[in-house]
Amino acid sequence: MAVAAPVPDLADRATDCADRLREAGRVLLASHIDADGITSAAIASTALARAGVDHEVVFEKQLDEASIAGIAAREYDVVLFTDFGSGQLDMIADHEAAGDFVPVIADHHQPADRDTRYHLNPLLEGIDGASELSGAGASYLLARALEGPDGDNRDLAGLAVVGAVGDMQDSTDGLVGANEAVVADGVDAGVLDARTDLDLYGRQTRPLPKFLEYASDVKIPGITNDEAGAISFLTDLDVDVKRDGEWRRWVDLDADERRAVASALMRRAVASGVPSDRIEALVGTAYTLVDEEVGTELRDVSEFSTLLNATARYERGDVGLAVCLGDRGDALAEARRLLRTHRRNLSEGLQWVKNEGVTHEEHLQWFDAGSRIRETIVGIVAGMAVGSPGVDRSKPVIAFAEKSAEELKVSSRGSHALVRRGLDLSTVMREASRSVGGDGGGHDVAAGATIPTGERDAFLAEADRIVGEQLS
């Protein structure tokens, strides 16, 4: 290999998987349809192409018996699963045993209680898949193992970081654990820049007043959700916040100007009584894709991940994949159109939750959006609702939306503080859904399930009981 393996603990597994893919010559690549899944597919597809392995890419919203049977029917001898597959190993292993296909899995979700040989998952080596390596990270390790003698796939590290951030793995300390090795590769390869900056969304694209007004992770009275307040704050600074009558963006400011705005923001937060730990959260690690055009959503890792999420939530993973593979024409234009639709739907969904409110059980809170919020975005709305009036930060939120006449989609969101106290929503979703004839899983801080339509209340009772046990 041209350069040392980024995560030595997973190097043997990655090499074993890579060798099997090379030997296949023709592979079906099946990936999850979200930001982490789309970047996983792009990384794996690029690495397979560079290794001369013929392949086709398909996306699935979820892996269930029907979708796995559909994959088997495509008659590929080898199937590479990225960003899912571990949790569905019980079903996949049945197809493997029947001789339908050989599975190769690069995933980071909790594995089911079955085994298979070609399985690259950080959890199998004691590395946390919810916070230390994403699906795109696992795909990246596979890509590094697929390098030929003179190959170098470190330029794909940028996409792996987009996937990790899209999977909510960046904390106030930035990306940690095995993710740090991926970041280091990207920096060494010259595709990624990582530096301390104001940790607000929209550094590349939002005009300064919107940049501050919409920054809701840390609420600053008189600025957050206050357009006039944000404008007044900016115009009182000794910084040239406009050029030629147009508001500048954060990316347009030089280092001294950024320092001046950030210091004033900190002073305002202190004066407004914002707790010190919240003020510290205003600053974090900013990841920039240095080859992308300045001022576009592709240059900032969190904005890029949001763009990909918008394609995924409307079943257009093909568009997101094309953008990841370099299409800056039609695919990017369509992705931006989907993003505008996505933002409008999220805003309307959040407003609906604020109007309708949530129902409080002893250990959790919930809302049922029916057909008012798309089942593909109800989980994002649930996450955005945390911190709204009437929504309790000390309890996880569970959201329901209509999936079909027969099924309900369930999404759950917690906080890292609750996870530290013992919350594991992956277990809650899996066990509560299976108790009513459904199925689910995910991560400790965010997970989902599908249940039969009439089983909502029974599911809630079981989920409430499990959450109570975890947090007691």
C-alpha positions in Angstrom: 0.0 0.0 0.0 1.3 3.5 -0.9 0.7 5.0 2.6 0.2 3.4 6.0 -3.4 2.3 6.9 -5.2 5.2 8.7 -6.8 3.0 11.4 -4.5 0.0 12.1 -7.1 -1.9 14.2 -9.3 -2.2 11.1 -6.6 -2.7 8.5 -6.8 -6.5 8.3 -10.6 -6.4 7.9 -10.3 -3.7 5.2 -7.7 -5.7 3.3 -9.7 -8.9 3.5 -12.8 -7.1 2.1 -10.8 -5.3 -0.6 -9.1 -8.5 -1.8 -12.6 -10.2 -2.2 -13.9 -7.2 -4.2 -10.9 -7.2 -6.6 -11.3 -11.0 -7.1 -15.0 -10.5 -8.0 -14.4 -8.3 -11.0 -18.1 -7.4 -11.0 -19.9 -6.1 -7.9 -23.3 -4.7 -6.9 -22.8 -1.7 -4.6 -25.9 -1.2 -2.4 -25.9 1.9 0.0 -28.2 3.6 2.5 -30.0 6.7 1.2 -28.8 9.5 3.5 -25.8 11.9 3.5 -23.6 9.2 5.1 -24.8 6.6 2.8 -24.4 8.7 -0.4 -20.9 9.7 0.5 -20.2 6.0 1.4 -21.4 5.0 -2.1 -19.3 7.7 -3.8 -16.1 6.8 -2.0 -16.6 3.0 -2.7 -17.6 3.6 -6.3 -14.6 5.8 -7.0 -12.3 3.3 -5.3 -13.8 0.3 -7.2 -13.5 2.2 -10.5 -9.8 3.1 -9.8 -9.2 -0.6 -9.0 -10.8 -1.7 -12.3 -13.8 -3.4 -10.7 -16.9 -3.2 -12.8 -19.9 -2.2 -10.6 -23.5 -0.8 -10.4 -24.8 1.4 -7.6 -28.3 1.1 -6.0 -29.8 3.0 -3.0 -32.3 1.7 -0.5 -34.1 3.6 2.2 -33.9 0.6 4.4 -32.7 -3.0 4.2 -35.5 -5.4 4.9 -36.4 -8.8 3.6 -38.0 -7.4 0.5 -35.1 -5.1 -0.5 -32.5 -7.8 0.2 -34.5 -10.3 -1.9 -34.5 -7.6 -4.7 -30.8 -7.3 -4.4 -30.4 -11.0 -4.6 -32.5 -11.1 -7.8 -30.0 -8.9 -9.6 -27.7 -11.9 -9.8 -24.4 -10.4 -8.8 -22.0 -12.9 -7.2 -20.7 -10.3 -4.8 -22.7 -7.5 -3.1 -20.9 -4.6 -1.3 -23.2 -3.0 1.4 -22.1 0.4 2.6 -23.6 2.3 5.6 -26.0 -0.6 6.3 -25.8 -4.4 6.3 -24.4 -5.0 9.8 -27.8 -4.6 11.5 -29.4 -6.8 8.9 -26.8 -9.6 8.9 -29.4 -12.1 10.1 -31.3 -11.7 6.8 -28.2 -11.3 4.6 -26.6 -14.4 6.1 -29.6 -16.5 5.0 -29.0 -15.4 1.4 -25.3 -16.0 1.7 -26.1 -19.5 3.0 -28.4 -20.1 0.1 -25.6 -19.2 -2.3 -27.4 -16.1 -3.7 -24.4 -13.8 -3.2 -21.3 -13.2 -1.1 -21.8 -10.1 1.1 -19.0 -7.6 1.7 -20.1 -5.1 4.4 -18.6 -1.7 5.3 -20.8 -0.3 8.0 -20.8 1.3 11.5 -24.2 0.3 12.9 -24.8 -2.3 15.6 -24.3 -5.7 14.1 -27.1 -8.4 14.3 -26.3 -11.7 16.0 -24.9 -13.5 12.9 -21.4 -13.6 11.4 -20.0 -13.2 7.9 -16.4 -13.2 6.8 -16.1 -9.9 4.9 -17.2 -7.5 7.5 -15.6 -4.1 8.1 -17.3 -2.4 11.1 -15.5 -0.3 13.8 -17.7 -1.9 16.6 -16.1 -5.3 15.9 -12.8 -3.9 17.1 -14.1 -1.8 20.0 -14.3 1.5 18.1 -17.6 3.5 18.6 -19.6 3.6 15.4 -21.9 6.4 16.6 -19.1 8.9 17.4 -15.7 7.7 16.1 -16.3 6.3 12.5 -19.2 6.7 10.2 -20.4 4.6 7.3 -18.4 6.9 4.9 -15.4 6.4 7.2 -15.7 2.6 6.9 -16.0 3.0 3.1 -12.9 5.2 3.2 -10.9 2.5 5.0 -12.0 0.1 2.3 -11.0 2.5 -0.4 -7.5 2.9 1.1 -7.2 -0.9 1.1 -8.3 -1.0 -2.5 -5.3 1.1 -3.6 -2.9 -0.5 -6.1 0.9 -0.3 -5.5 1.0 3.2 -6.9 -2.6 4.2 -5.9 -3.5 6.9 -3.4 -7.2 7.3 -2.4 -6.6 9.9 0.3 -8.3 12.5 -1.8 -11.6 10.7 -0.9 -11.1 11.6 2.8 -13.0 14.9 2.2 -16.2 12.9 1.3 -15.7 10.7 4.4 -15.7 13.8 6.6 -18.9 15.1 4.9 -20.4 11.7 5.7 -19.3 11.8 9.4 -20.6 15.3 9.9 -23.9 14.4 8.1 -24.2 11.5 10.6 -23.9 14.0 13.5 -20.5 12.7 14.6 -18.9 16.1 15.1 -19.1 17.2 18.8 -17.8 20.5 20.3 -14.3 19.0 19.9 -14.8 18.3 16.2 -14.4 14.8 14.9 -12.8 12.4 17.3 -11.4 8.8 17.5 -10.8 7.0 14.2 -12.4 10.0 12.4 -9.3 12.1 13.3 -7.1 9.7 11.2 -9.4 10.3 8.3 -9.2 14.1 8.8 -5.4 13.9 9.0 -5.4 12.0 5.6 -7.5 14.6 4.0 -5.3 17.4 5.3 -2.1 15.6 4.2 -3.7 15.0 0.7 -4.4 18.7 0.4 -8.2 18.3 0.0 -9.3 19.3 3.5 -8.7 22.2 5.9 -9.5 21.9 9.6 -9.3 25.0 11.8 -11.0 26.6 14.8 -13.8 28.9 13.8 -17.2 30.1 14.8 -19.3 27.0 14.9 -22.4 28.2 13.2 -24.1 26.8 10.1 -23.8 28.7 6.8 -20.3 30.1 6.9 -20.0 29.9 3.1 -23.5 30.9 1.9 -25.5 32.9 4.4 -25.4 36.7 4.5 -24.1 37.8 7.9 -27.5 38.7 9.5 -29.0 35.4 8.5 -25.8 33.6 9.6 -26.4 34.9 13.1 -30.2 35.0 13.2 -30.6 31.3 12.2 -27.8 30.0 14.5 -30.1 28.3 17.0 -27.7 25.7 18.6 -26.6 28.4 21.1 -29.4 30.9 21.7 -28.3 34.5 22.2 -31.2 36.8 23.2 -31.7 39.7 20.8 -29.8 37.9 18.0 -31.1 34.4 17.6 -34.4 34.3 15.7 -34.4 38.1 15.7 -33.7 39.6 12.3 -33.7 43.2 13.4 -31.6 42.3 16.5 -29.0 40.6 14.3 -28.8 43.5 11.9 -28.5 46.0 14.8 -25.7 43.9 16.4 -23.7 43.8 13.1 -24.1 47.5 12.2 -22.9 48.6 15.7 -19.5 46.8 15.1 -16.4 48.4 13.8 -16.4 46.0 10.9 -17.3 46.7 7.3 -20.3 44.2 7.2 -21.5 45.4 3.8 -19.8 45.7 0.4 -21.4 47.7 -2.5 -24.7 47.7 -0.5 -24.7 43.9 -0.2 -24.3 42.0 3.1 -21.1 40.1 3.2 -20.9 36.4 4.3 -18.6 35.0 7.0 -16.3 33.6 4.3 -15.9 37.1 2.9 -14.4 38.4 6.2 -10.6 38.4 6.9 -9.2 37.0 10.1 -9.2 40.2 12.0 -12.8 41.0 11.0 -13.9 37.5 12.1 -12.2 37.9 15.4 -13.9 41.2 16.0 -17.4 39.7 15.2 -16.7 36.5 17.3 -15.5 38.5 20.3 -18.5 40.8 20.2 -20.8 37.8 20.0 -19.1 36.2 23.0 -19.5 39.5 25.0 -23.1 39.8 24.0 -23.7 36.1 25.1 -22.0 36.7 28.5 -24.0 39.9 29.0 -27.2 38.1 28.2 -26.6 35.4 30.8 -25.9 32.6 28.4 -24.3 29.7 30.4 -20.5 29.4 30.0 -20.7 25.9 28.6 -23.1 27.1 25.9 -20.8 30.0 25.1 -17.9 27.6 24.6 -20.0 25.7 22.0 -20.0 28.8 19.8 -16.5 27.9 18.8 -15.6 24.6 17.1 -13.7 22.9 14.3 -14.6 24.0 10.8 -13.9 21.6 8.0 -13.4 23.1 4.5 -13.1 21.2 1.2 -10.4 23.4 -0.3 -10.9 22.4 -4.0 -14.5 23.5 -4.0 -15.5 27.0 -5.0 -15.5 29.6 -2.3 -19.0 30.8 -1.2 -20.7 27.6 -2.3 -22.4 25.0 -0.1 -19.9 22.4 -1.4 -16.9 24.1 0.3 -18.2 23.8 3.8 -18.6 20.2 5.1 -21.8 20.7 7.1 -23.5 22.6 4.2 -22.4 19.9 1.7 -23.9 17.2 4.0 -27.2 19.1 4.2 -27.3 19.4 0.4 -26.8 15.6 0.2 -29.5 15.0 2.8 -31.9 17.0 0.7 -31.4 14.7 -2.3 -31.7 11.6 -0.1 -35.0 12.6 1.6 -36.7 12.9 -1.7 -35.4 9.6 -3.0 -32.9 11.2 -5.3 -29.7 9.5 -4.1 -28.6 9.3 -7.7 -28.4 13.2 -7.8 -26.4 13.3 -4.6 -24.1 10.6 -5.9 -23.5 12.5 -9.1 -22.6 15.7 -7.1 -20.1 13.6 -5.0 -18.6 12.2 -8.1 -18.0 15.7 -9.5 -21.0 16.7 -11.5 -21.2 20.5 -11.1 -23.8 21.0 -13.8 -27.3 19.5 -14.0 -26.9 17.3 -10.8 -25.8 20.3 -8.7 -28.6 22.4 -10.0 -31.2 19.7 -9.2 -29.6 19.2 -5.7 -30.0 22.9 -5.0 -33.6 22.8 -6.1 -34.3 19.8 -3.8 -32.5 21.7 -1.0 -34.9 24.6 -1.4 -37.9 22.3 -1.2 -36.3 20.5 1.8 -35.8 23.7 3.7 -39.4 24.8 3.1 -40.8 21.4 4.2 -38.6 21.4 7.4 -39.8 24.9 8.2 -43.4 24.0 7.7 -42.9 20.7 9.7 -41.3 22.5 12.6 -44.1 25.1 12.6 -46.7 22.3 12.8 -44.9 20.8 15.8 -44.8 24.2 17.5 -48.5 24.7 16.9 -49.6 21.2 17.9 -47.2 20.6 20.7 -45.8 17.3 22.0 -47.4 14.7 24.4 -45.3 13.9 27.5 -45.0 10.4 28.9 -43.0 9.7 32.0 -39.6 9.2 30.3 -40.1 10.5 26.7 -42.2 12.9 24.6 -43.8 12.4 21.3 -45.8 13.7 18.4 -47.7 12.0 15.6 -47.6 14.0 12.3 -49.7 11.6 10.3 -49.4 12.7 6.7 -48.6 16.3 7.6 -44.8 15.7 7.6 -43.0 13.4 5.1 -41.8 10.2 6.8 -38.3 10.8 5.3 -37.9 14.1 7.2 -39.9 13.6 10.4 -36.7 12.6 12.3 -35.0 15.8 11.3 -38.0 17.9 12.4 -37.9 16.0 15.7 -34.3 17.0 16.2 -35.0 20.6 15.3 -38.0 20.7 17.7 -35.7 20.0 20.7 -35.3 23.3 22.5 -38.6 24.7 21.2 -41.1 25.9 23.9 -42.9 22.9 25.4 -40.2 20.4 24.3 -38.2 19.1 27.2 -34.4 18.8 26.6 -34.2 16.2 29.4 -36.3 13.6 27.5 -35.8 12.0 24.1 -38.3 12.9 21.3 -40.2 10.3 19.4 -41.9 11.2 16.1 -44.4 9.3 14.1 -45.4 9.8 10.4 -47.5 7.8 8.0 -45.4 5.5 5.8 -48.2 3.7 4.1 -51.8 2.6 4.9 -50.3 -0.3 6.9 -47.1 1.1 8.4 -45.9 4.0 10.6 -42.4 5.4 10.4 -40.9 6.1 13.9 -38.0 8.4 14.4 -36.3 9.2 17.7 -33.8 11.9 18.7 -31.9 12.2 22.0 -28.9 14.3 23.1 -25.3 13.5 23.9 -26.0 14.4 27.5 -28.8 11.8 27.7 -26.5 9.2 26.0 -23.9 9.9 28.8 -26.7 9.0 31.3 -27.3 5.7 29.6 -29.8 6.4 26.8 -29.4 4.1 23.8 -32.2 4.8 21.2 -30.9 2.0 18.9 -31.9 -0.5 21.6 -35.2 1.3 22.4 -36.2 1.4 18.7 -35.2 -2.2 18.0 -36.8 -3.8 21.1 -40.0 -1.6 21.3 -40.7 -2.1 17.5 -40.1 -5.8 17.6 -42.5 -6.1 20.6 -45.3 -5.0 18.2 -44.2 -6.8 15.1 -42.0 -4.1 13.5 -38.3 -3.6 13.3 -35.8 -0.8 13.9 -32.3 0.3 15.0 -29.7 3.0 14.5 -27.5 4.8 16.9 -27.6 5.7 20.6 -28.4 9.3 20.0 -30.7 8.9 16.9 -32.6 5.8 15.7 -35.7 4.8 13.7 -38.2 2.0 13.3 -41.2 0.9 11.2 -44.3 -0.5 13.0 -47.8 -1.6 12.0 -50.2 1.3 12.0 -52.4 0.2 14.9 -49.5 -0.4 17.3 -48.5 3.2 18.1 -49.7 3.2 21.7 -48.3 -0.3 22.6 -45.0 0.8 21.0 -44.9 4.0 23.1 -45.6 2.1 26.3 -42.7 -0.3 25.7 -40.4 2.5 24.5 -41.2 4.6 27.6 -40.5 1.6 29.9 -37.1 0.9 28.2 -36.0 4.6 28.3 -37.0 4.7 32.0 -34.8 1.6 32.7 -31.9 3.1 30.7 -31.9 6.5 32.5 -32.6 5.2 36.0 
